[in-house]
Amino acid sequence: MNSVYNTFDDFSTSFRNFLLSYCPHLSKTCLNILPEVLTSMASSLSSNTHDIALGCKGPKFDFIQPDSVDRRIRRFFNNSNYDPYKIYDSFIKHVISKFKCKHSDGRIHIVFDHMFKSEDFVTFMITLRLGKKSVPLWFRSFKGGHSSDEAFKESFIKEGISYVSDLFKDSNYQLIFLADRWFNSASLLDFIDSLGHTYVVRSKSGSKIKFYDKREKHFIWSEISNLFHYVHKATYYNNISYTRGELTTNVVFSATSSVSIKERTEDGKIEPWILLTNGDVRRAIKDYHYRFGAIEFLFKDQKSNGFDLQKSNTSRRSLQSYSMMYTCMCICILFFSCVGTYYTRHKGKYYKDVKIRYYGVVKGKHRRKMSIFQVGYTLFKLARDSLRYIRIPFNFVLTDV
């Protein structure tokens, strides 16, 4: 009789062993359900409690109706005795403690932005760029979508940046924070600079700056877009006084060819990126390019290309329920990312018989067709209930790519 490897119980037991080792604060009641939720969520690739309930297998669920399992999962998500952010904190601290930057210059890109689930919830998230995608480092969810005031408070954003800074305090990595123009506050940029990190943040075209006007022969206040800039090549300015707070920063205008079609105005006009940075102006445009792939692909993994967050049935329930569901989803994304990087590093040693074609040839050049997340999920699906043993690491070791 053939043996079946990597069953639901095998995976849930592996999750439980990790939780016992690195999340000692978890109660027994939490440990009785969280590993199964993570295993089923990873298998079903869904954030809907009904789909998660259908994916729960094994002796615990053999004689229980799916509707009963669904109610149990919803009660677990809605239990205020469980702190979802404390759970994720245990995971990410372990991951970062083992993380090794691939690049010799030690440059790490940190991206932050808001993610909306319709107008029900909004999540502020800070992520670590990993190739052309990213993994969550710190996040907080709020009710109300665009109408939520707390999610946009500067003090709250600084709290997240401080947390990420502390995560890497024992390393020699150079942290580069990337953000869109909605985060161009002078005090926020000054805060990042005070922590000893680099920022590359896009500015609004109407932001005020003070500069020396050669024609007027004195300093004047003007909109930043009025600075002279070339059209077909980048333009650089050093030590510009930004806003009334007079933050001293560098300004970079990108060439219009660098701007995505999606970035054009409604009338089709192309506006260059106006970037603020306290780092090397020659690298600012390249650094800012990383923002798009990093966080946008993560949001895609959470929504249309992954866990289908928009179809989650937690929107009518409490913030606690949504936050716990979202945390479990981020743990699964982190897990798949770790598995994906493990496969790319050891495919010649442990996976000689497992071929995942994550590269293709486009116009004569090798291009990645699958993200690290997709590679990890593909390997996980191949291994689940397989008649041959396929190694799936549950050590949550993340490797740079």
N, C-alpha and C positions, 0 to 999 in steps of 0.2 A: 504494500500500500504506500502510495506517495505521501510524503510529508508536505504540509503547507507551512510556509515561512511568513514571518511578518504579518501575523494576524492582528485583528483589532486589539485583542488583549495584550499582545506583545508590544504594540506601539503605546497603548495607554499605560502599561507598566513602566516602559522607558520614560515617558513623561513624568510619571509619579516618582520614580527614583530621582530624577533631576530636581523635582520640586522639593523632595525630602532633603536633598543635599544643599540646595541654594535658596530655598524659601522656607526657613525653619519657623517663620511666624505664622504660617498657614494652619488653620484648624483642621481637625480630622474630618469634619463635615465638608469643608471645602475640598480636601484631598480625595473625598469619596466621589466627587463629580467633575472637578476641573480637568483631570487628565483625559477622561472620556469625552468631555466637550471639545477639548483641543484636538483629539484624534479624529472625532467625527467632523468637526469644522474643517480640518485639513483635508479629510477624505472627500467631503461633499463640496468643498470650495464654495461655501455659502454662509451668509450671516443670518439667515432666516432660521428661527428656532425649530420650525417644522421639519426643514431639511436636515438640521443637525440631529433631531430626534430620530429620524428615519435611518441615519447613519450609525447610530449607537447599536453595537452588537455585543455578543458575549453572554456569559452566564448571568450577569446583572440584569440584562434586558430581555432574556429569552421569553419570559412569561409576563411581560408588561406591554400593554398596548402603546403604540406610538403617541397617542394623545396624552397618555399619562406621563410619558417621558418628556414630551413637549412642555407640559405644565411644570415638571420638575426643573427643567432647564430654565424656564422663565422665572421661577422662584429663585433659582440660583443667581441669575443675572440681577434680580431685583433686591437681593439681600443686602441691606445697608451695613451689615457687620463685616462685609468683605470690602477692602479698599483696593480697587483695580489698579490704581497707580502705584501702590506699594508692591503689588505683585509684579508689575512690569519693571519696576525699579530693580528688583532682585535679578531679573533676567538680563537687563541691559548692562548692569554693573559687571556681571560675570563676563558678558560678551566683550565689553570694552577692555576689561583686564587682560583678555587673551588676544585682542586685536593687534595685528602687525601691519603697519603701512607698507605698501609695496614700493613706493617711490622713495628714492634716496634723499630727496629734499625734505621729506617729512610733511608735505603740504596736504592738509585734509580739508575738504569742503563741507561746510555745514549750511544747510538750507532751511529757512523757516517761512511758513505761509499758513493761511487758513484754508480749511477744507469744509465744504457745506454739504449737508444732507438735506436737500430741498430747503425749506425754511424751518425745519424742525430742530435741527442741531447744527452747531458749528464747532469745529475742532481746530485749535491752534497746535501746530506740529512742528517740531524741529527734527531734522533728519541728517543722517550721515551719508554722503554720496559714496556709492559703490559702483564704479564703472558708469553705466548709463542708467542706473536706478539708484535708489537709496533705501535705507532702513530707518525705522523710527527710533529716535533717541529719547524724546520727551514730548508729551502731549497732554492736553486738557480739553475736555468737551464741555459745552454750554448749551443751554436751550435757547432757541430764538433765531437761529440763522443770522442774517444781516442785522436784525434788530437787537442782538445781544451786545450790550455795552461792555460787559466784563471781559469778553474774549478779545477786545481791542485795546484794553488798558495797557499803557506803556509799562507800568509797574509789574504787571503780570508777565509781559513779554520779557522783561529784564530778569524775572525770576527763572524763566526757562533757560535763558542764555547763561545765567550764573550756574545753573545745574549742569549744563553741558560743559562749561568751562571746568567745573570741578571733576567731571568724569575723566578728563584728560590731564589733570593737574600733575600726575606722576609720570607723564610721557614728555618727550621732547618734540612733539608734533606742532606744526604751525597751523593753527585753526583759522580758516578763512570763511567768514559768514557772508552768505549770499541772500539777497532779498529783493522783492519787487519794490516799486515806487511808493507803495502804501506804507512802507516802513522807513521813510527817509527823514525821520525826526532827528534833529541835531543832537538832542540829549541821548537818544538811543545809540547813535553812532559814537558819541563821545564815551558812552558806557562800555561799548565793545572795545574801544581803543584803550580805556583805562584798565581793562583786564589783560592787556597785552596781546590782543588778537587783531587780525586784519578783517576789514569789512569791504565788500563791493556791493553797493546798494544803488539801485536805479533812482534817479531824482525826477520829480515832476518838473515839467518845463516851466512852470510859473514860479518856482521857488526863487527866493531872493538871495542875491550874492553881492558882495562888495569887492570891486576891483578897480585898478587904476586905469582911467580912460586917458589914452595918450592925446586925444584931440582936446579934451577938456582940461587935461593936465592936473587932475586931482582924482581922488577916490570917489566913486559914485555907487549908489545902490541900483540894481537893475535885475530883471528876470534872468535866470541862468541860461535860458535859450537864446538870449541876445549876445552871448559871447560868440566871437568869431569862431567858426568851425568849417573845416573842409567837407566836401560832399563825398568824395570817393576815397578818402583816407582818414584815418583816425586823427583826432586833435587832442593834445594834452595840455593841461594847466596844473601847476603846482602851487600849493599854499594859497588857496582861495578862501576868503571869509564867507562862510555859508550861513544864511538866515540871520535874524537879528541877534541870535546868541553868539554869532561870529565864531562858529566852529571852523577851525582851520583844516581844510581838507584838500585833496587833489580831485580834479575834475577831468573826465575823459568823455569825448564825443566819439561815438563809433562811426564808421563809414556806413552809408545807407545800405550797401550790399550786405552788411552783417545782420540787418534787421529782417526778421521773419515776415512772411506775407500776413500772418495772423496779427502782427503788431501794427499794421497800417491803420490809419484812421478811416472813418466811415466813407470819406470822399476819395479814398484811395491814395492819399498823401503819405509819403514815407517820412517818418520822423526818426532821427538817429537816437540811439540809446544815449542818455546822459547819465554817466556813472560817477558815483562818489566813492573814493577809496582813500585809505590811509597807507596803502601799500604801493607796490610798483605799478605805475600807470601803464607800463608796456604789457603787463599781464592781466590787467583788469578786464578787458573785453573777453579774453579766453576764459577767465574764471567765471564771468557772468554767464557765458554760454552753458556752463555746467548746471546752472540752476534749473533749466528747462527739463532736461532728461532726468535729473535727480528726483525732484519732488513730483513732477507731473506723472511719471511712470509709476511712482508709488501710489498716487491717487487712482491711477488706472487699475493697479493691482487690487485696490480696495473696492473698486466699482465695476466697470464694464468688463475688464479683462481678468477679474479674479472673483472676489467674494460677493459681488453684486449687492453692494451696500445699500443702493437706492431701493432695493426690494426687501430690505430688512423689515421685520414686523415689530421693531422696538420703537417706532416713531410715535406711537400713541401711548407709550408708557413713560416711566420716570427717567430722569437723567441718570440715576444709578444703573438702571437696566441697560441703557444705551452705552454708558461708559464701560461697564463690564464686558458687554458684547464686543465693543470696539477694542478693548484691551486684549481679549482672546484672539481677535482677528490680527492684531499687530504682533502677538506672540507667534502666530502661525506664519505670518510674513517673514518674521525674523528667523524662524525655524527653516523655512524653505530657502531663504537666502544663505544660511549656514550650510545646508545640505548641497545647494547648488555650487557654492565655492569649493566645498569638499570634493565634489565630483570632478570639477575642472582641474583640481590639483592632483587627484589620484586616479584619473580615468585609465592611465596606463598600468596601474598597479593592482587596483581592486575591481576595476570595471572593464576588463578586457572583452567580456562578452556582452556588455551593455553599451550600445551605441546610441548616443543622443546627439543628433546633428544640430547643434546650436550655432554653427557657422555655415555660411553659404558664400558663393562667389557672385558678386554684383559688379558688373563692368570690369571684370578681370581682377577685382580685389576681394580679399576675404572680409566679409561683414558678419557681425553677429545677428542671427535671426531670432534668438530666444534670449530673454533676460535671465539673470541669475535666479530670480524667483521662479520663472517658468522651467528652468533646468531642474531646480530642486523639486518642484511639484511633479514633473514628469518622472523623475527617478522614484519619488515616493509612490506614485501610482503603479509604476512597474513592479515595485517591491511588495506592495500590499497583496497578501494572500497568494504569493508566488510559489510555484512548485520548485523553484531554485532559489538559493539564498542570495539576496542582494543586500549589501551592507548599507544601512541607514544610520548615520551618526546622530546621537542625541546629546552630544557634549556642548552644543551651542558655541562652537568655535568659528568665528567669522574671519575670513581671509580677504584682504584687499585684492582687487582685480584690475 
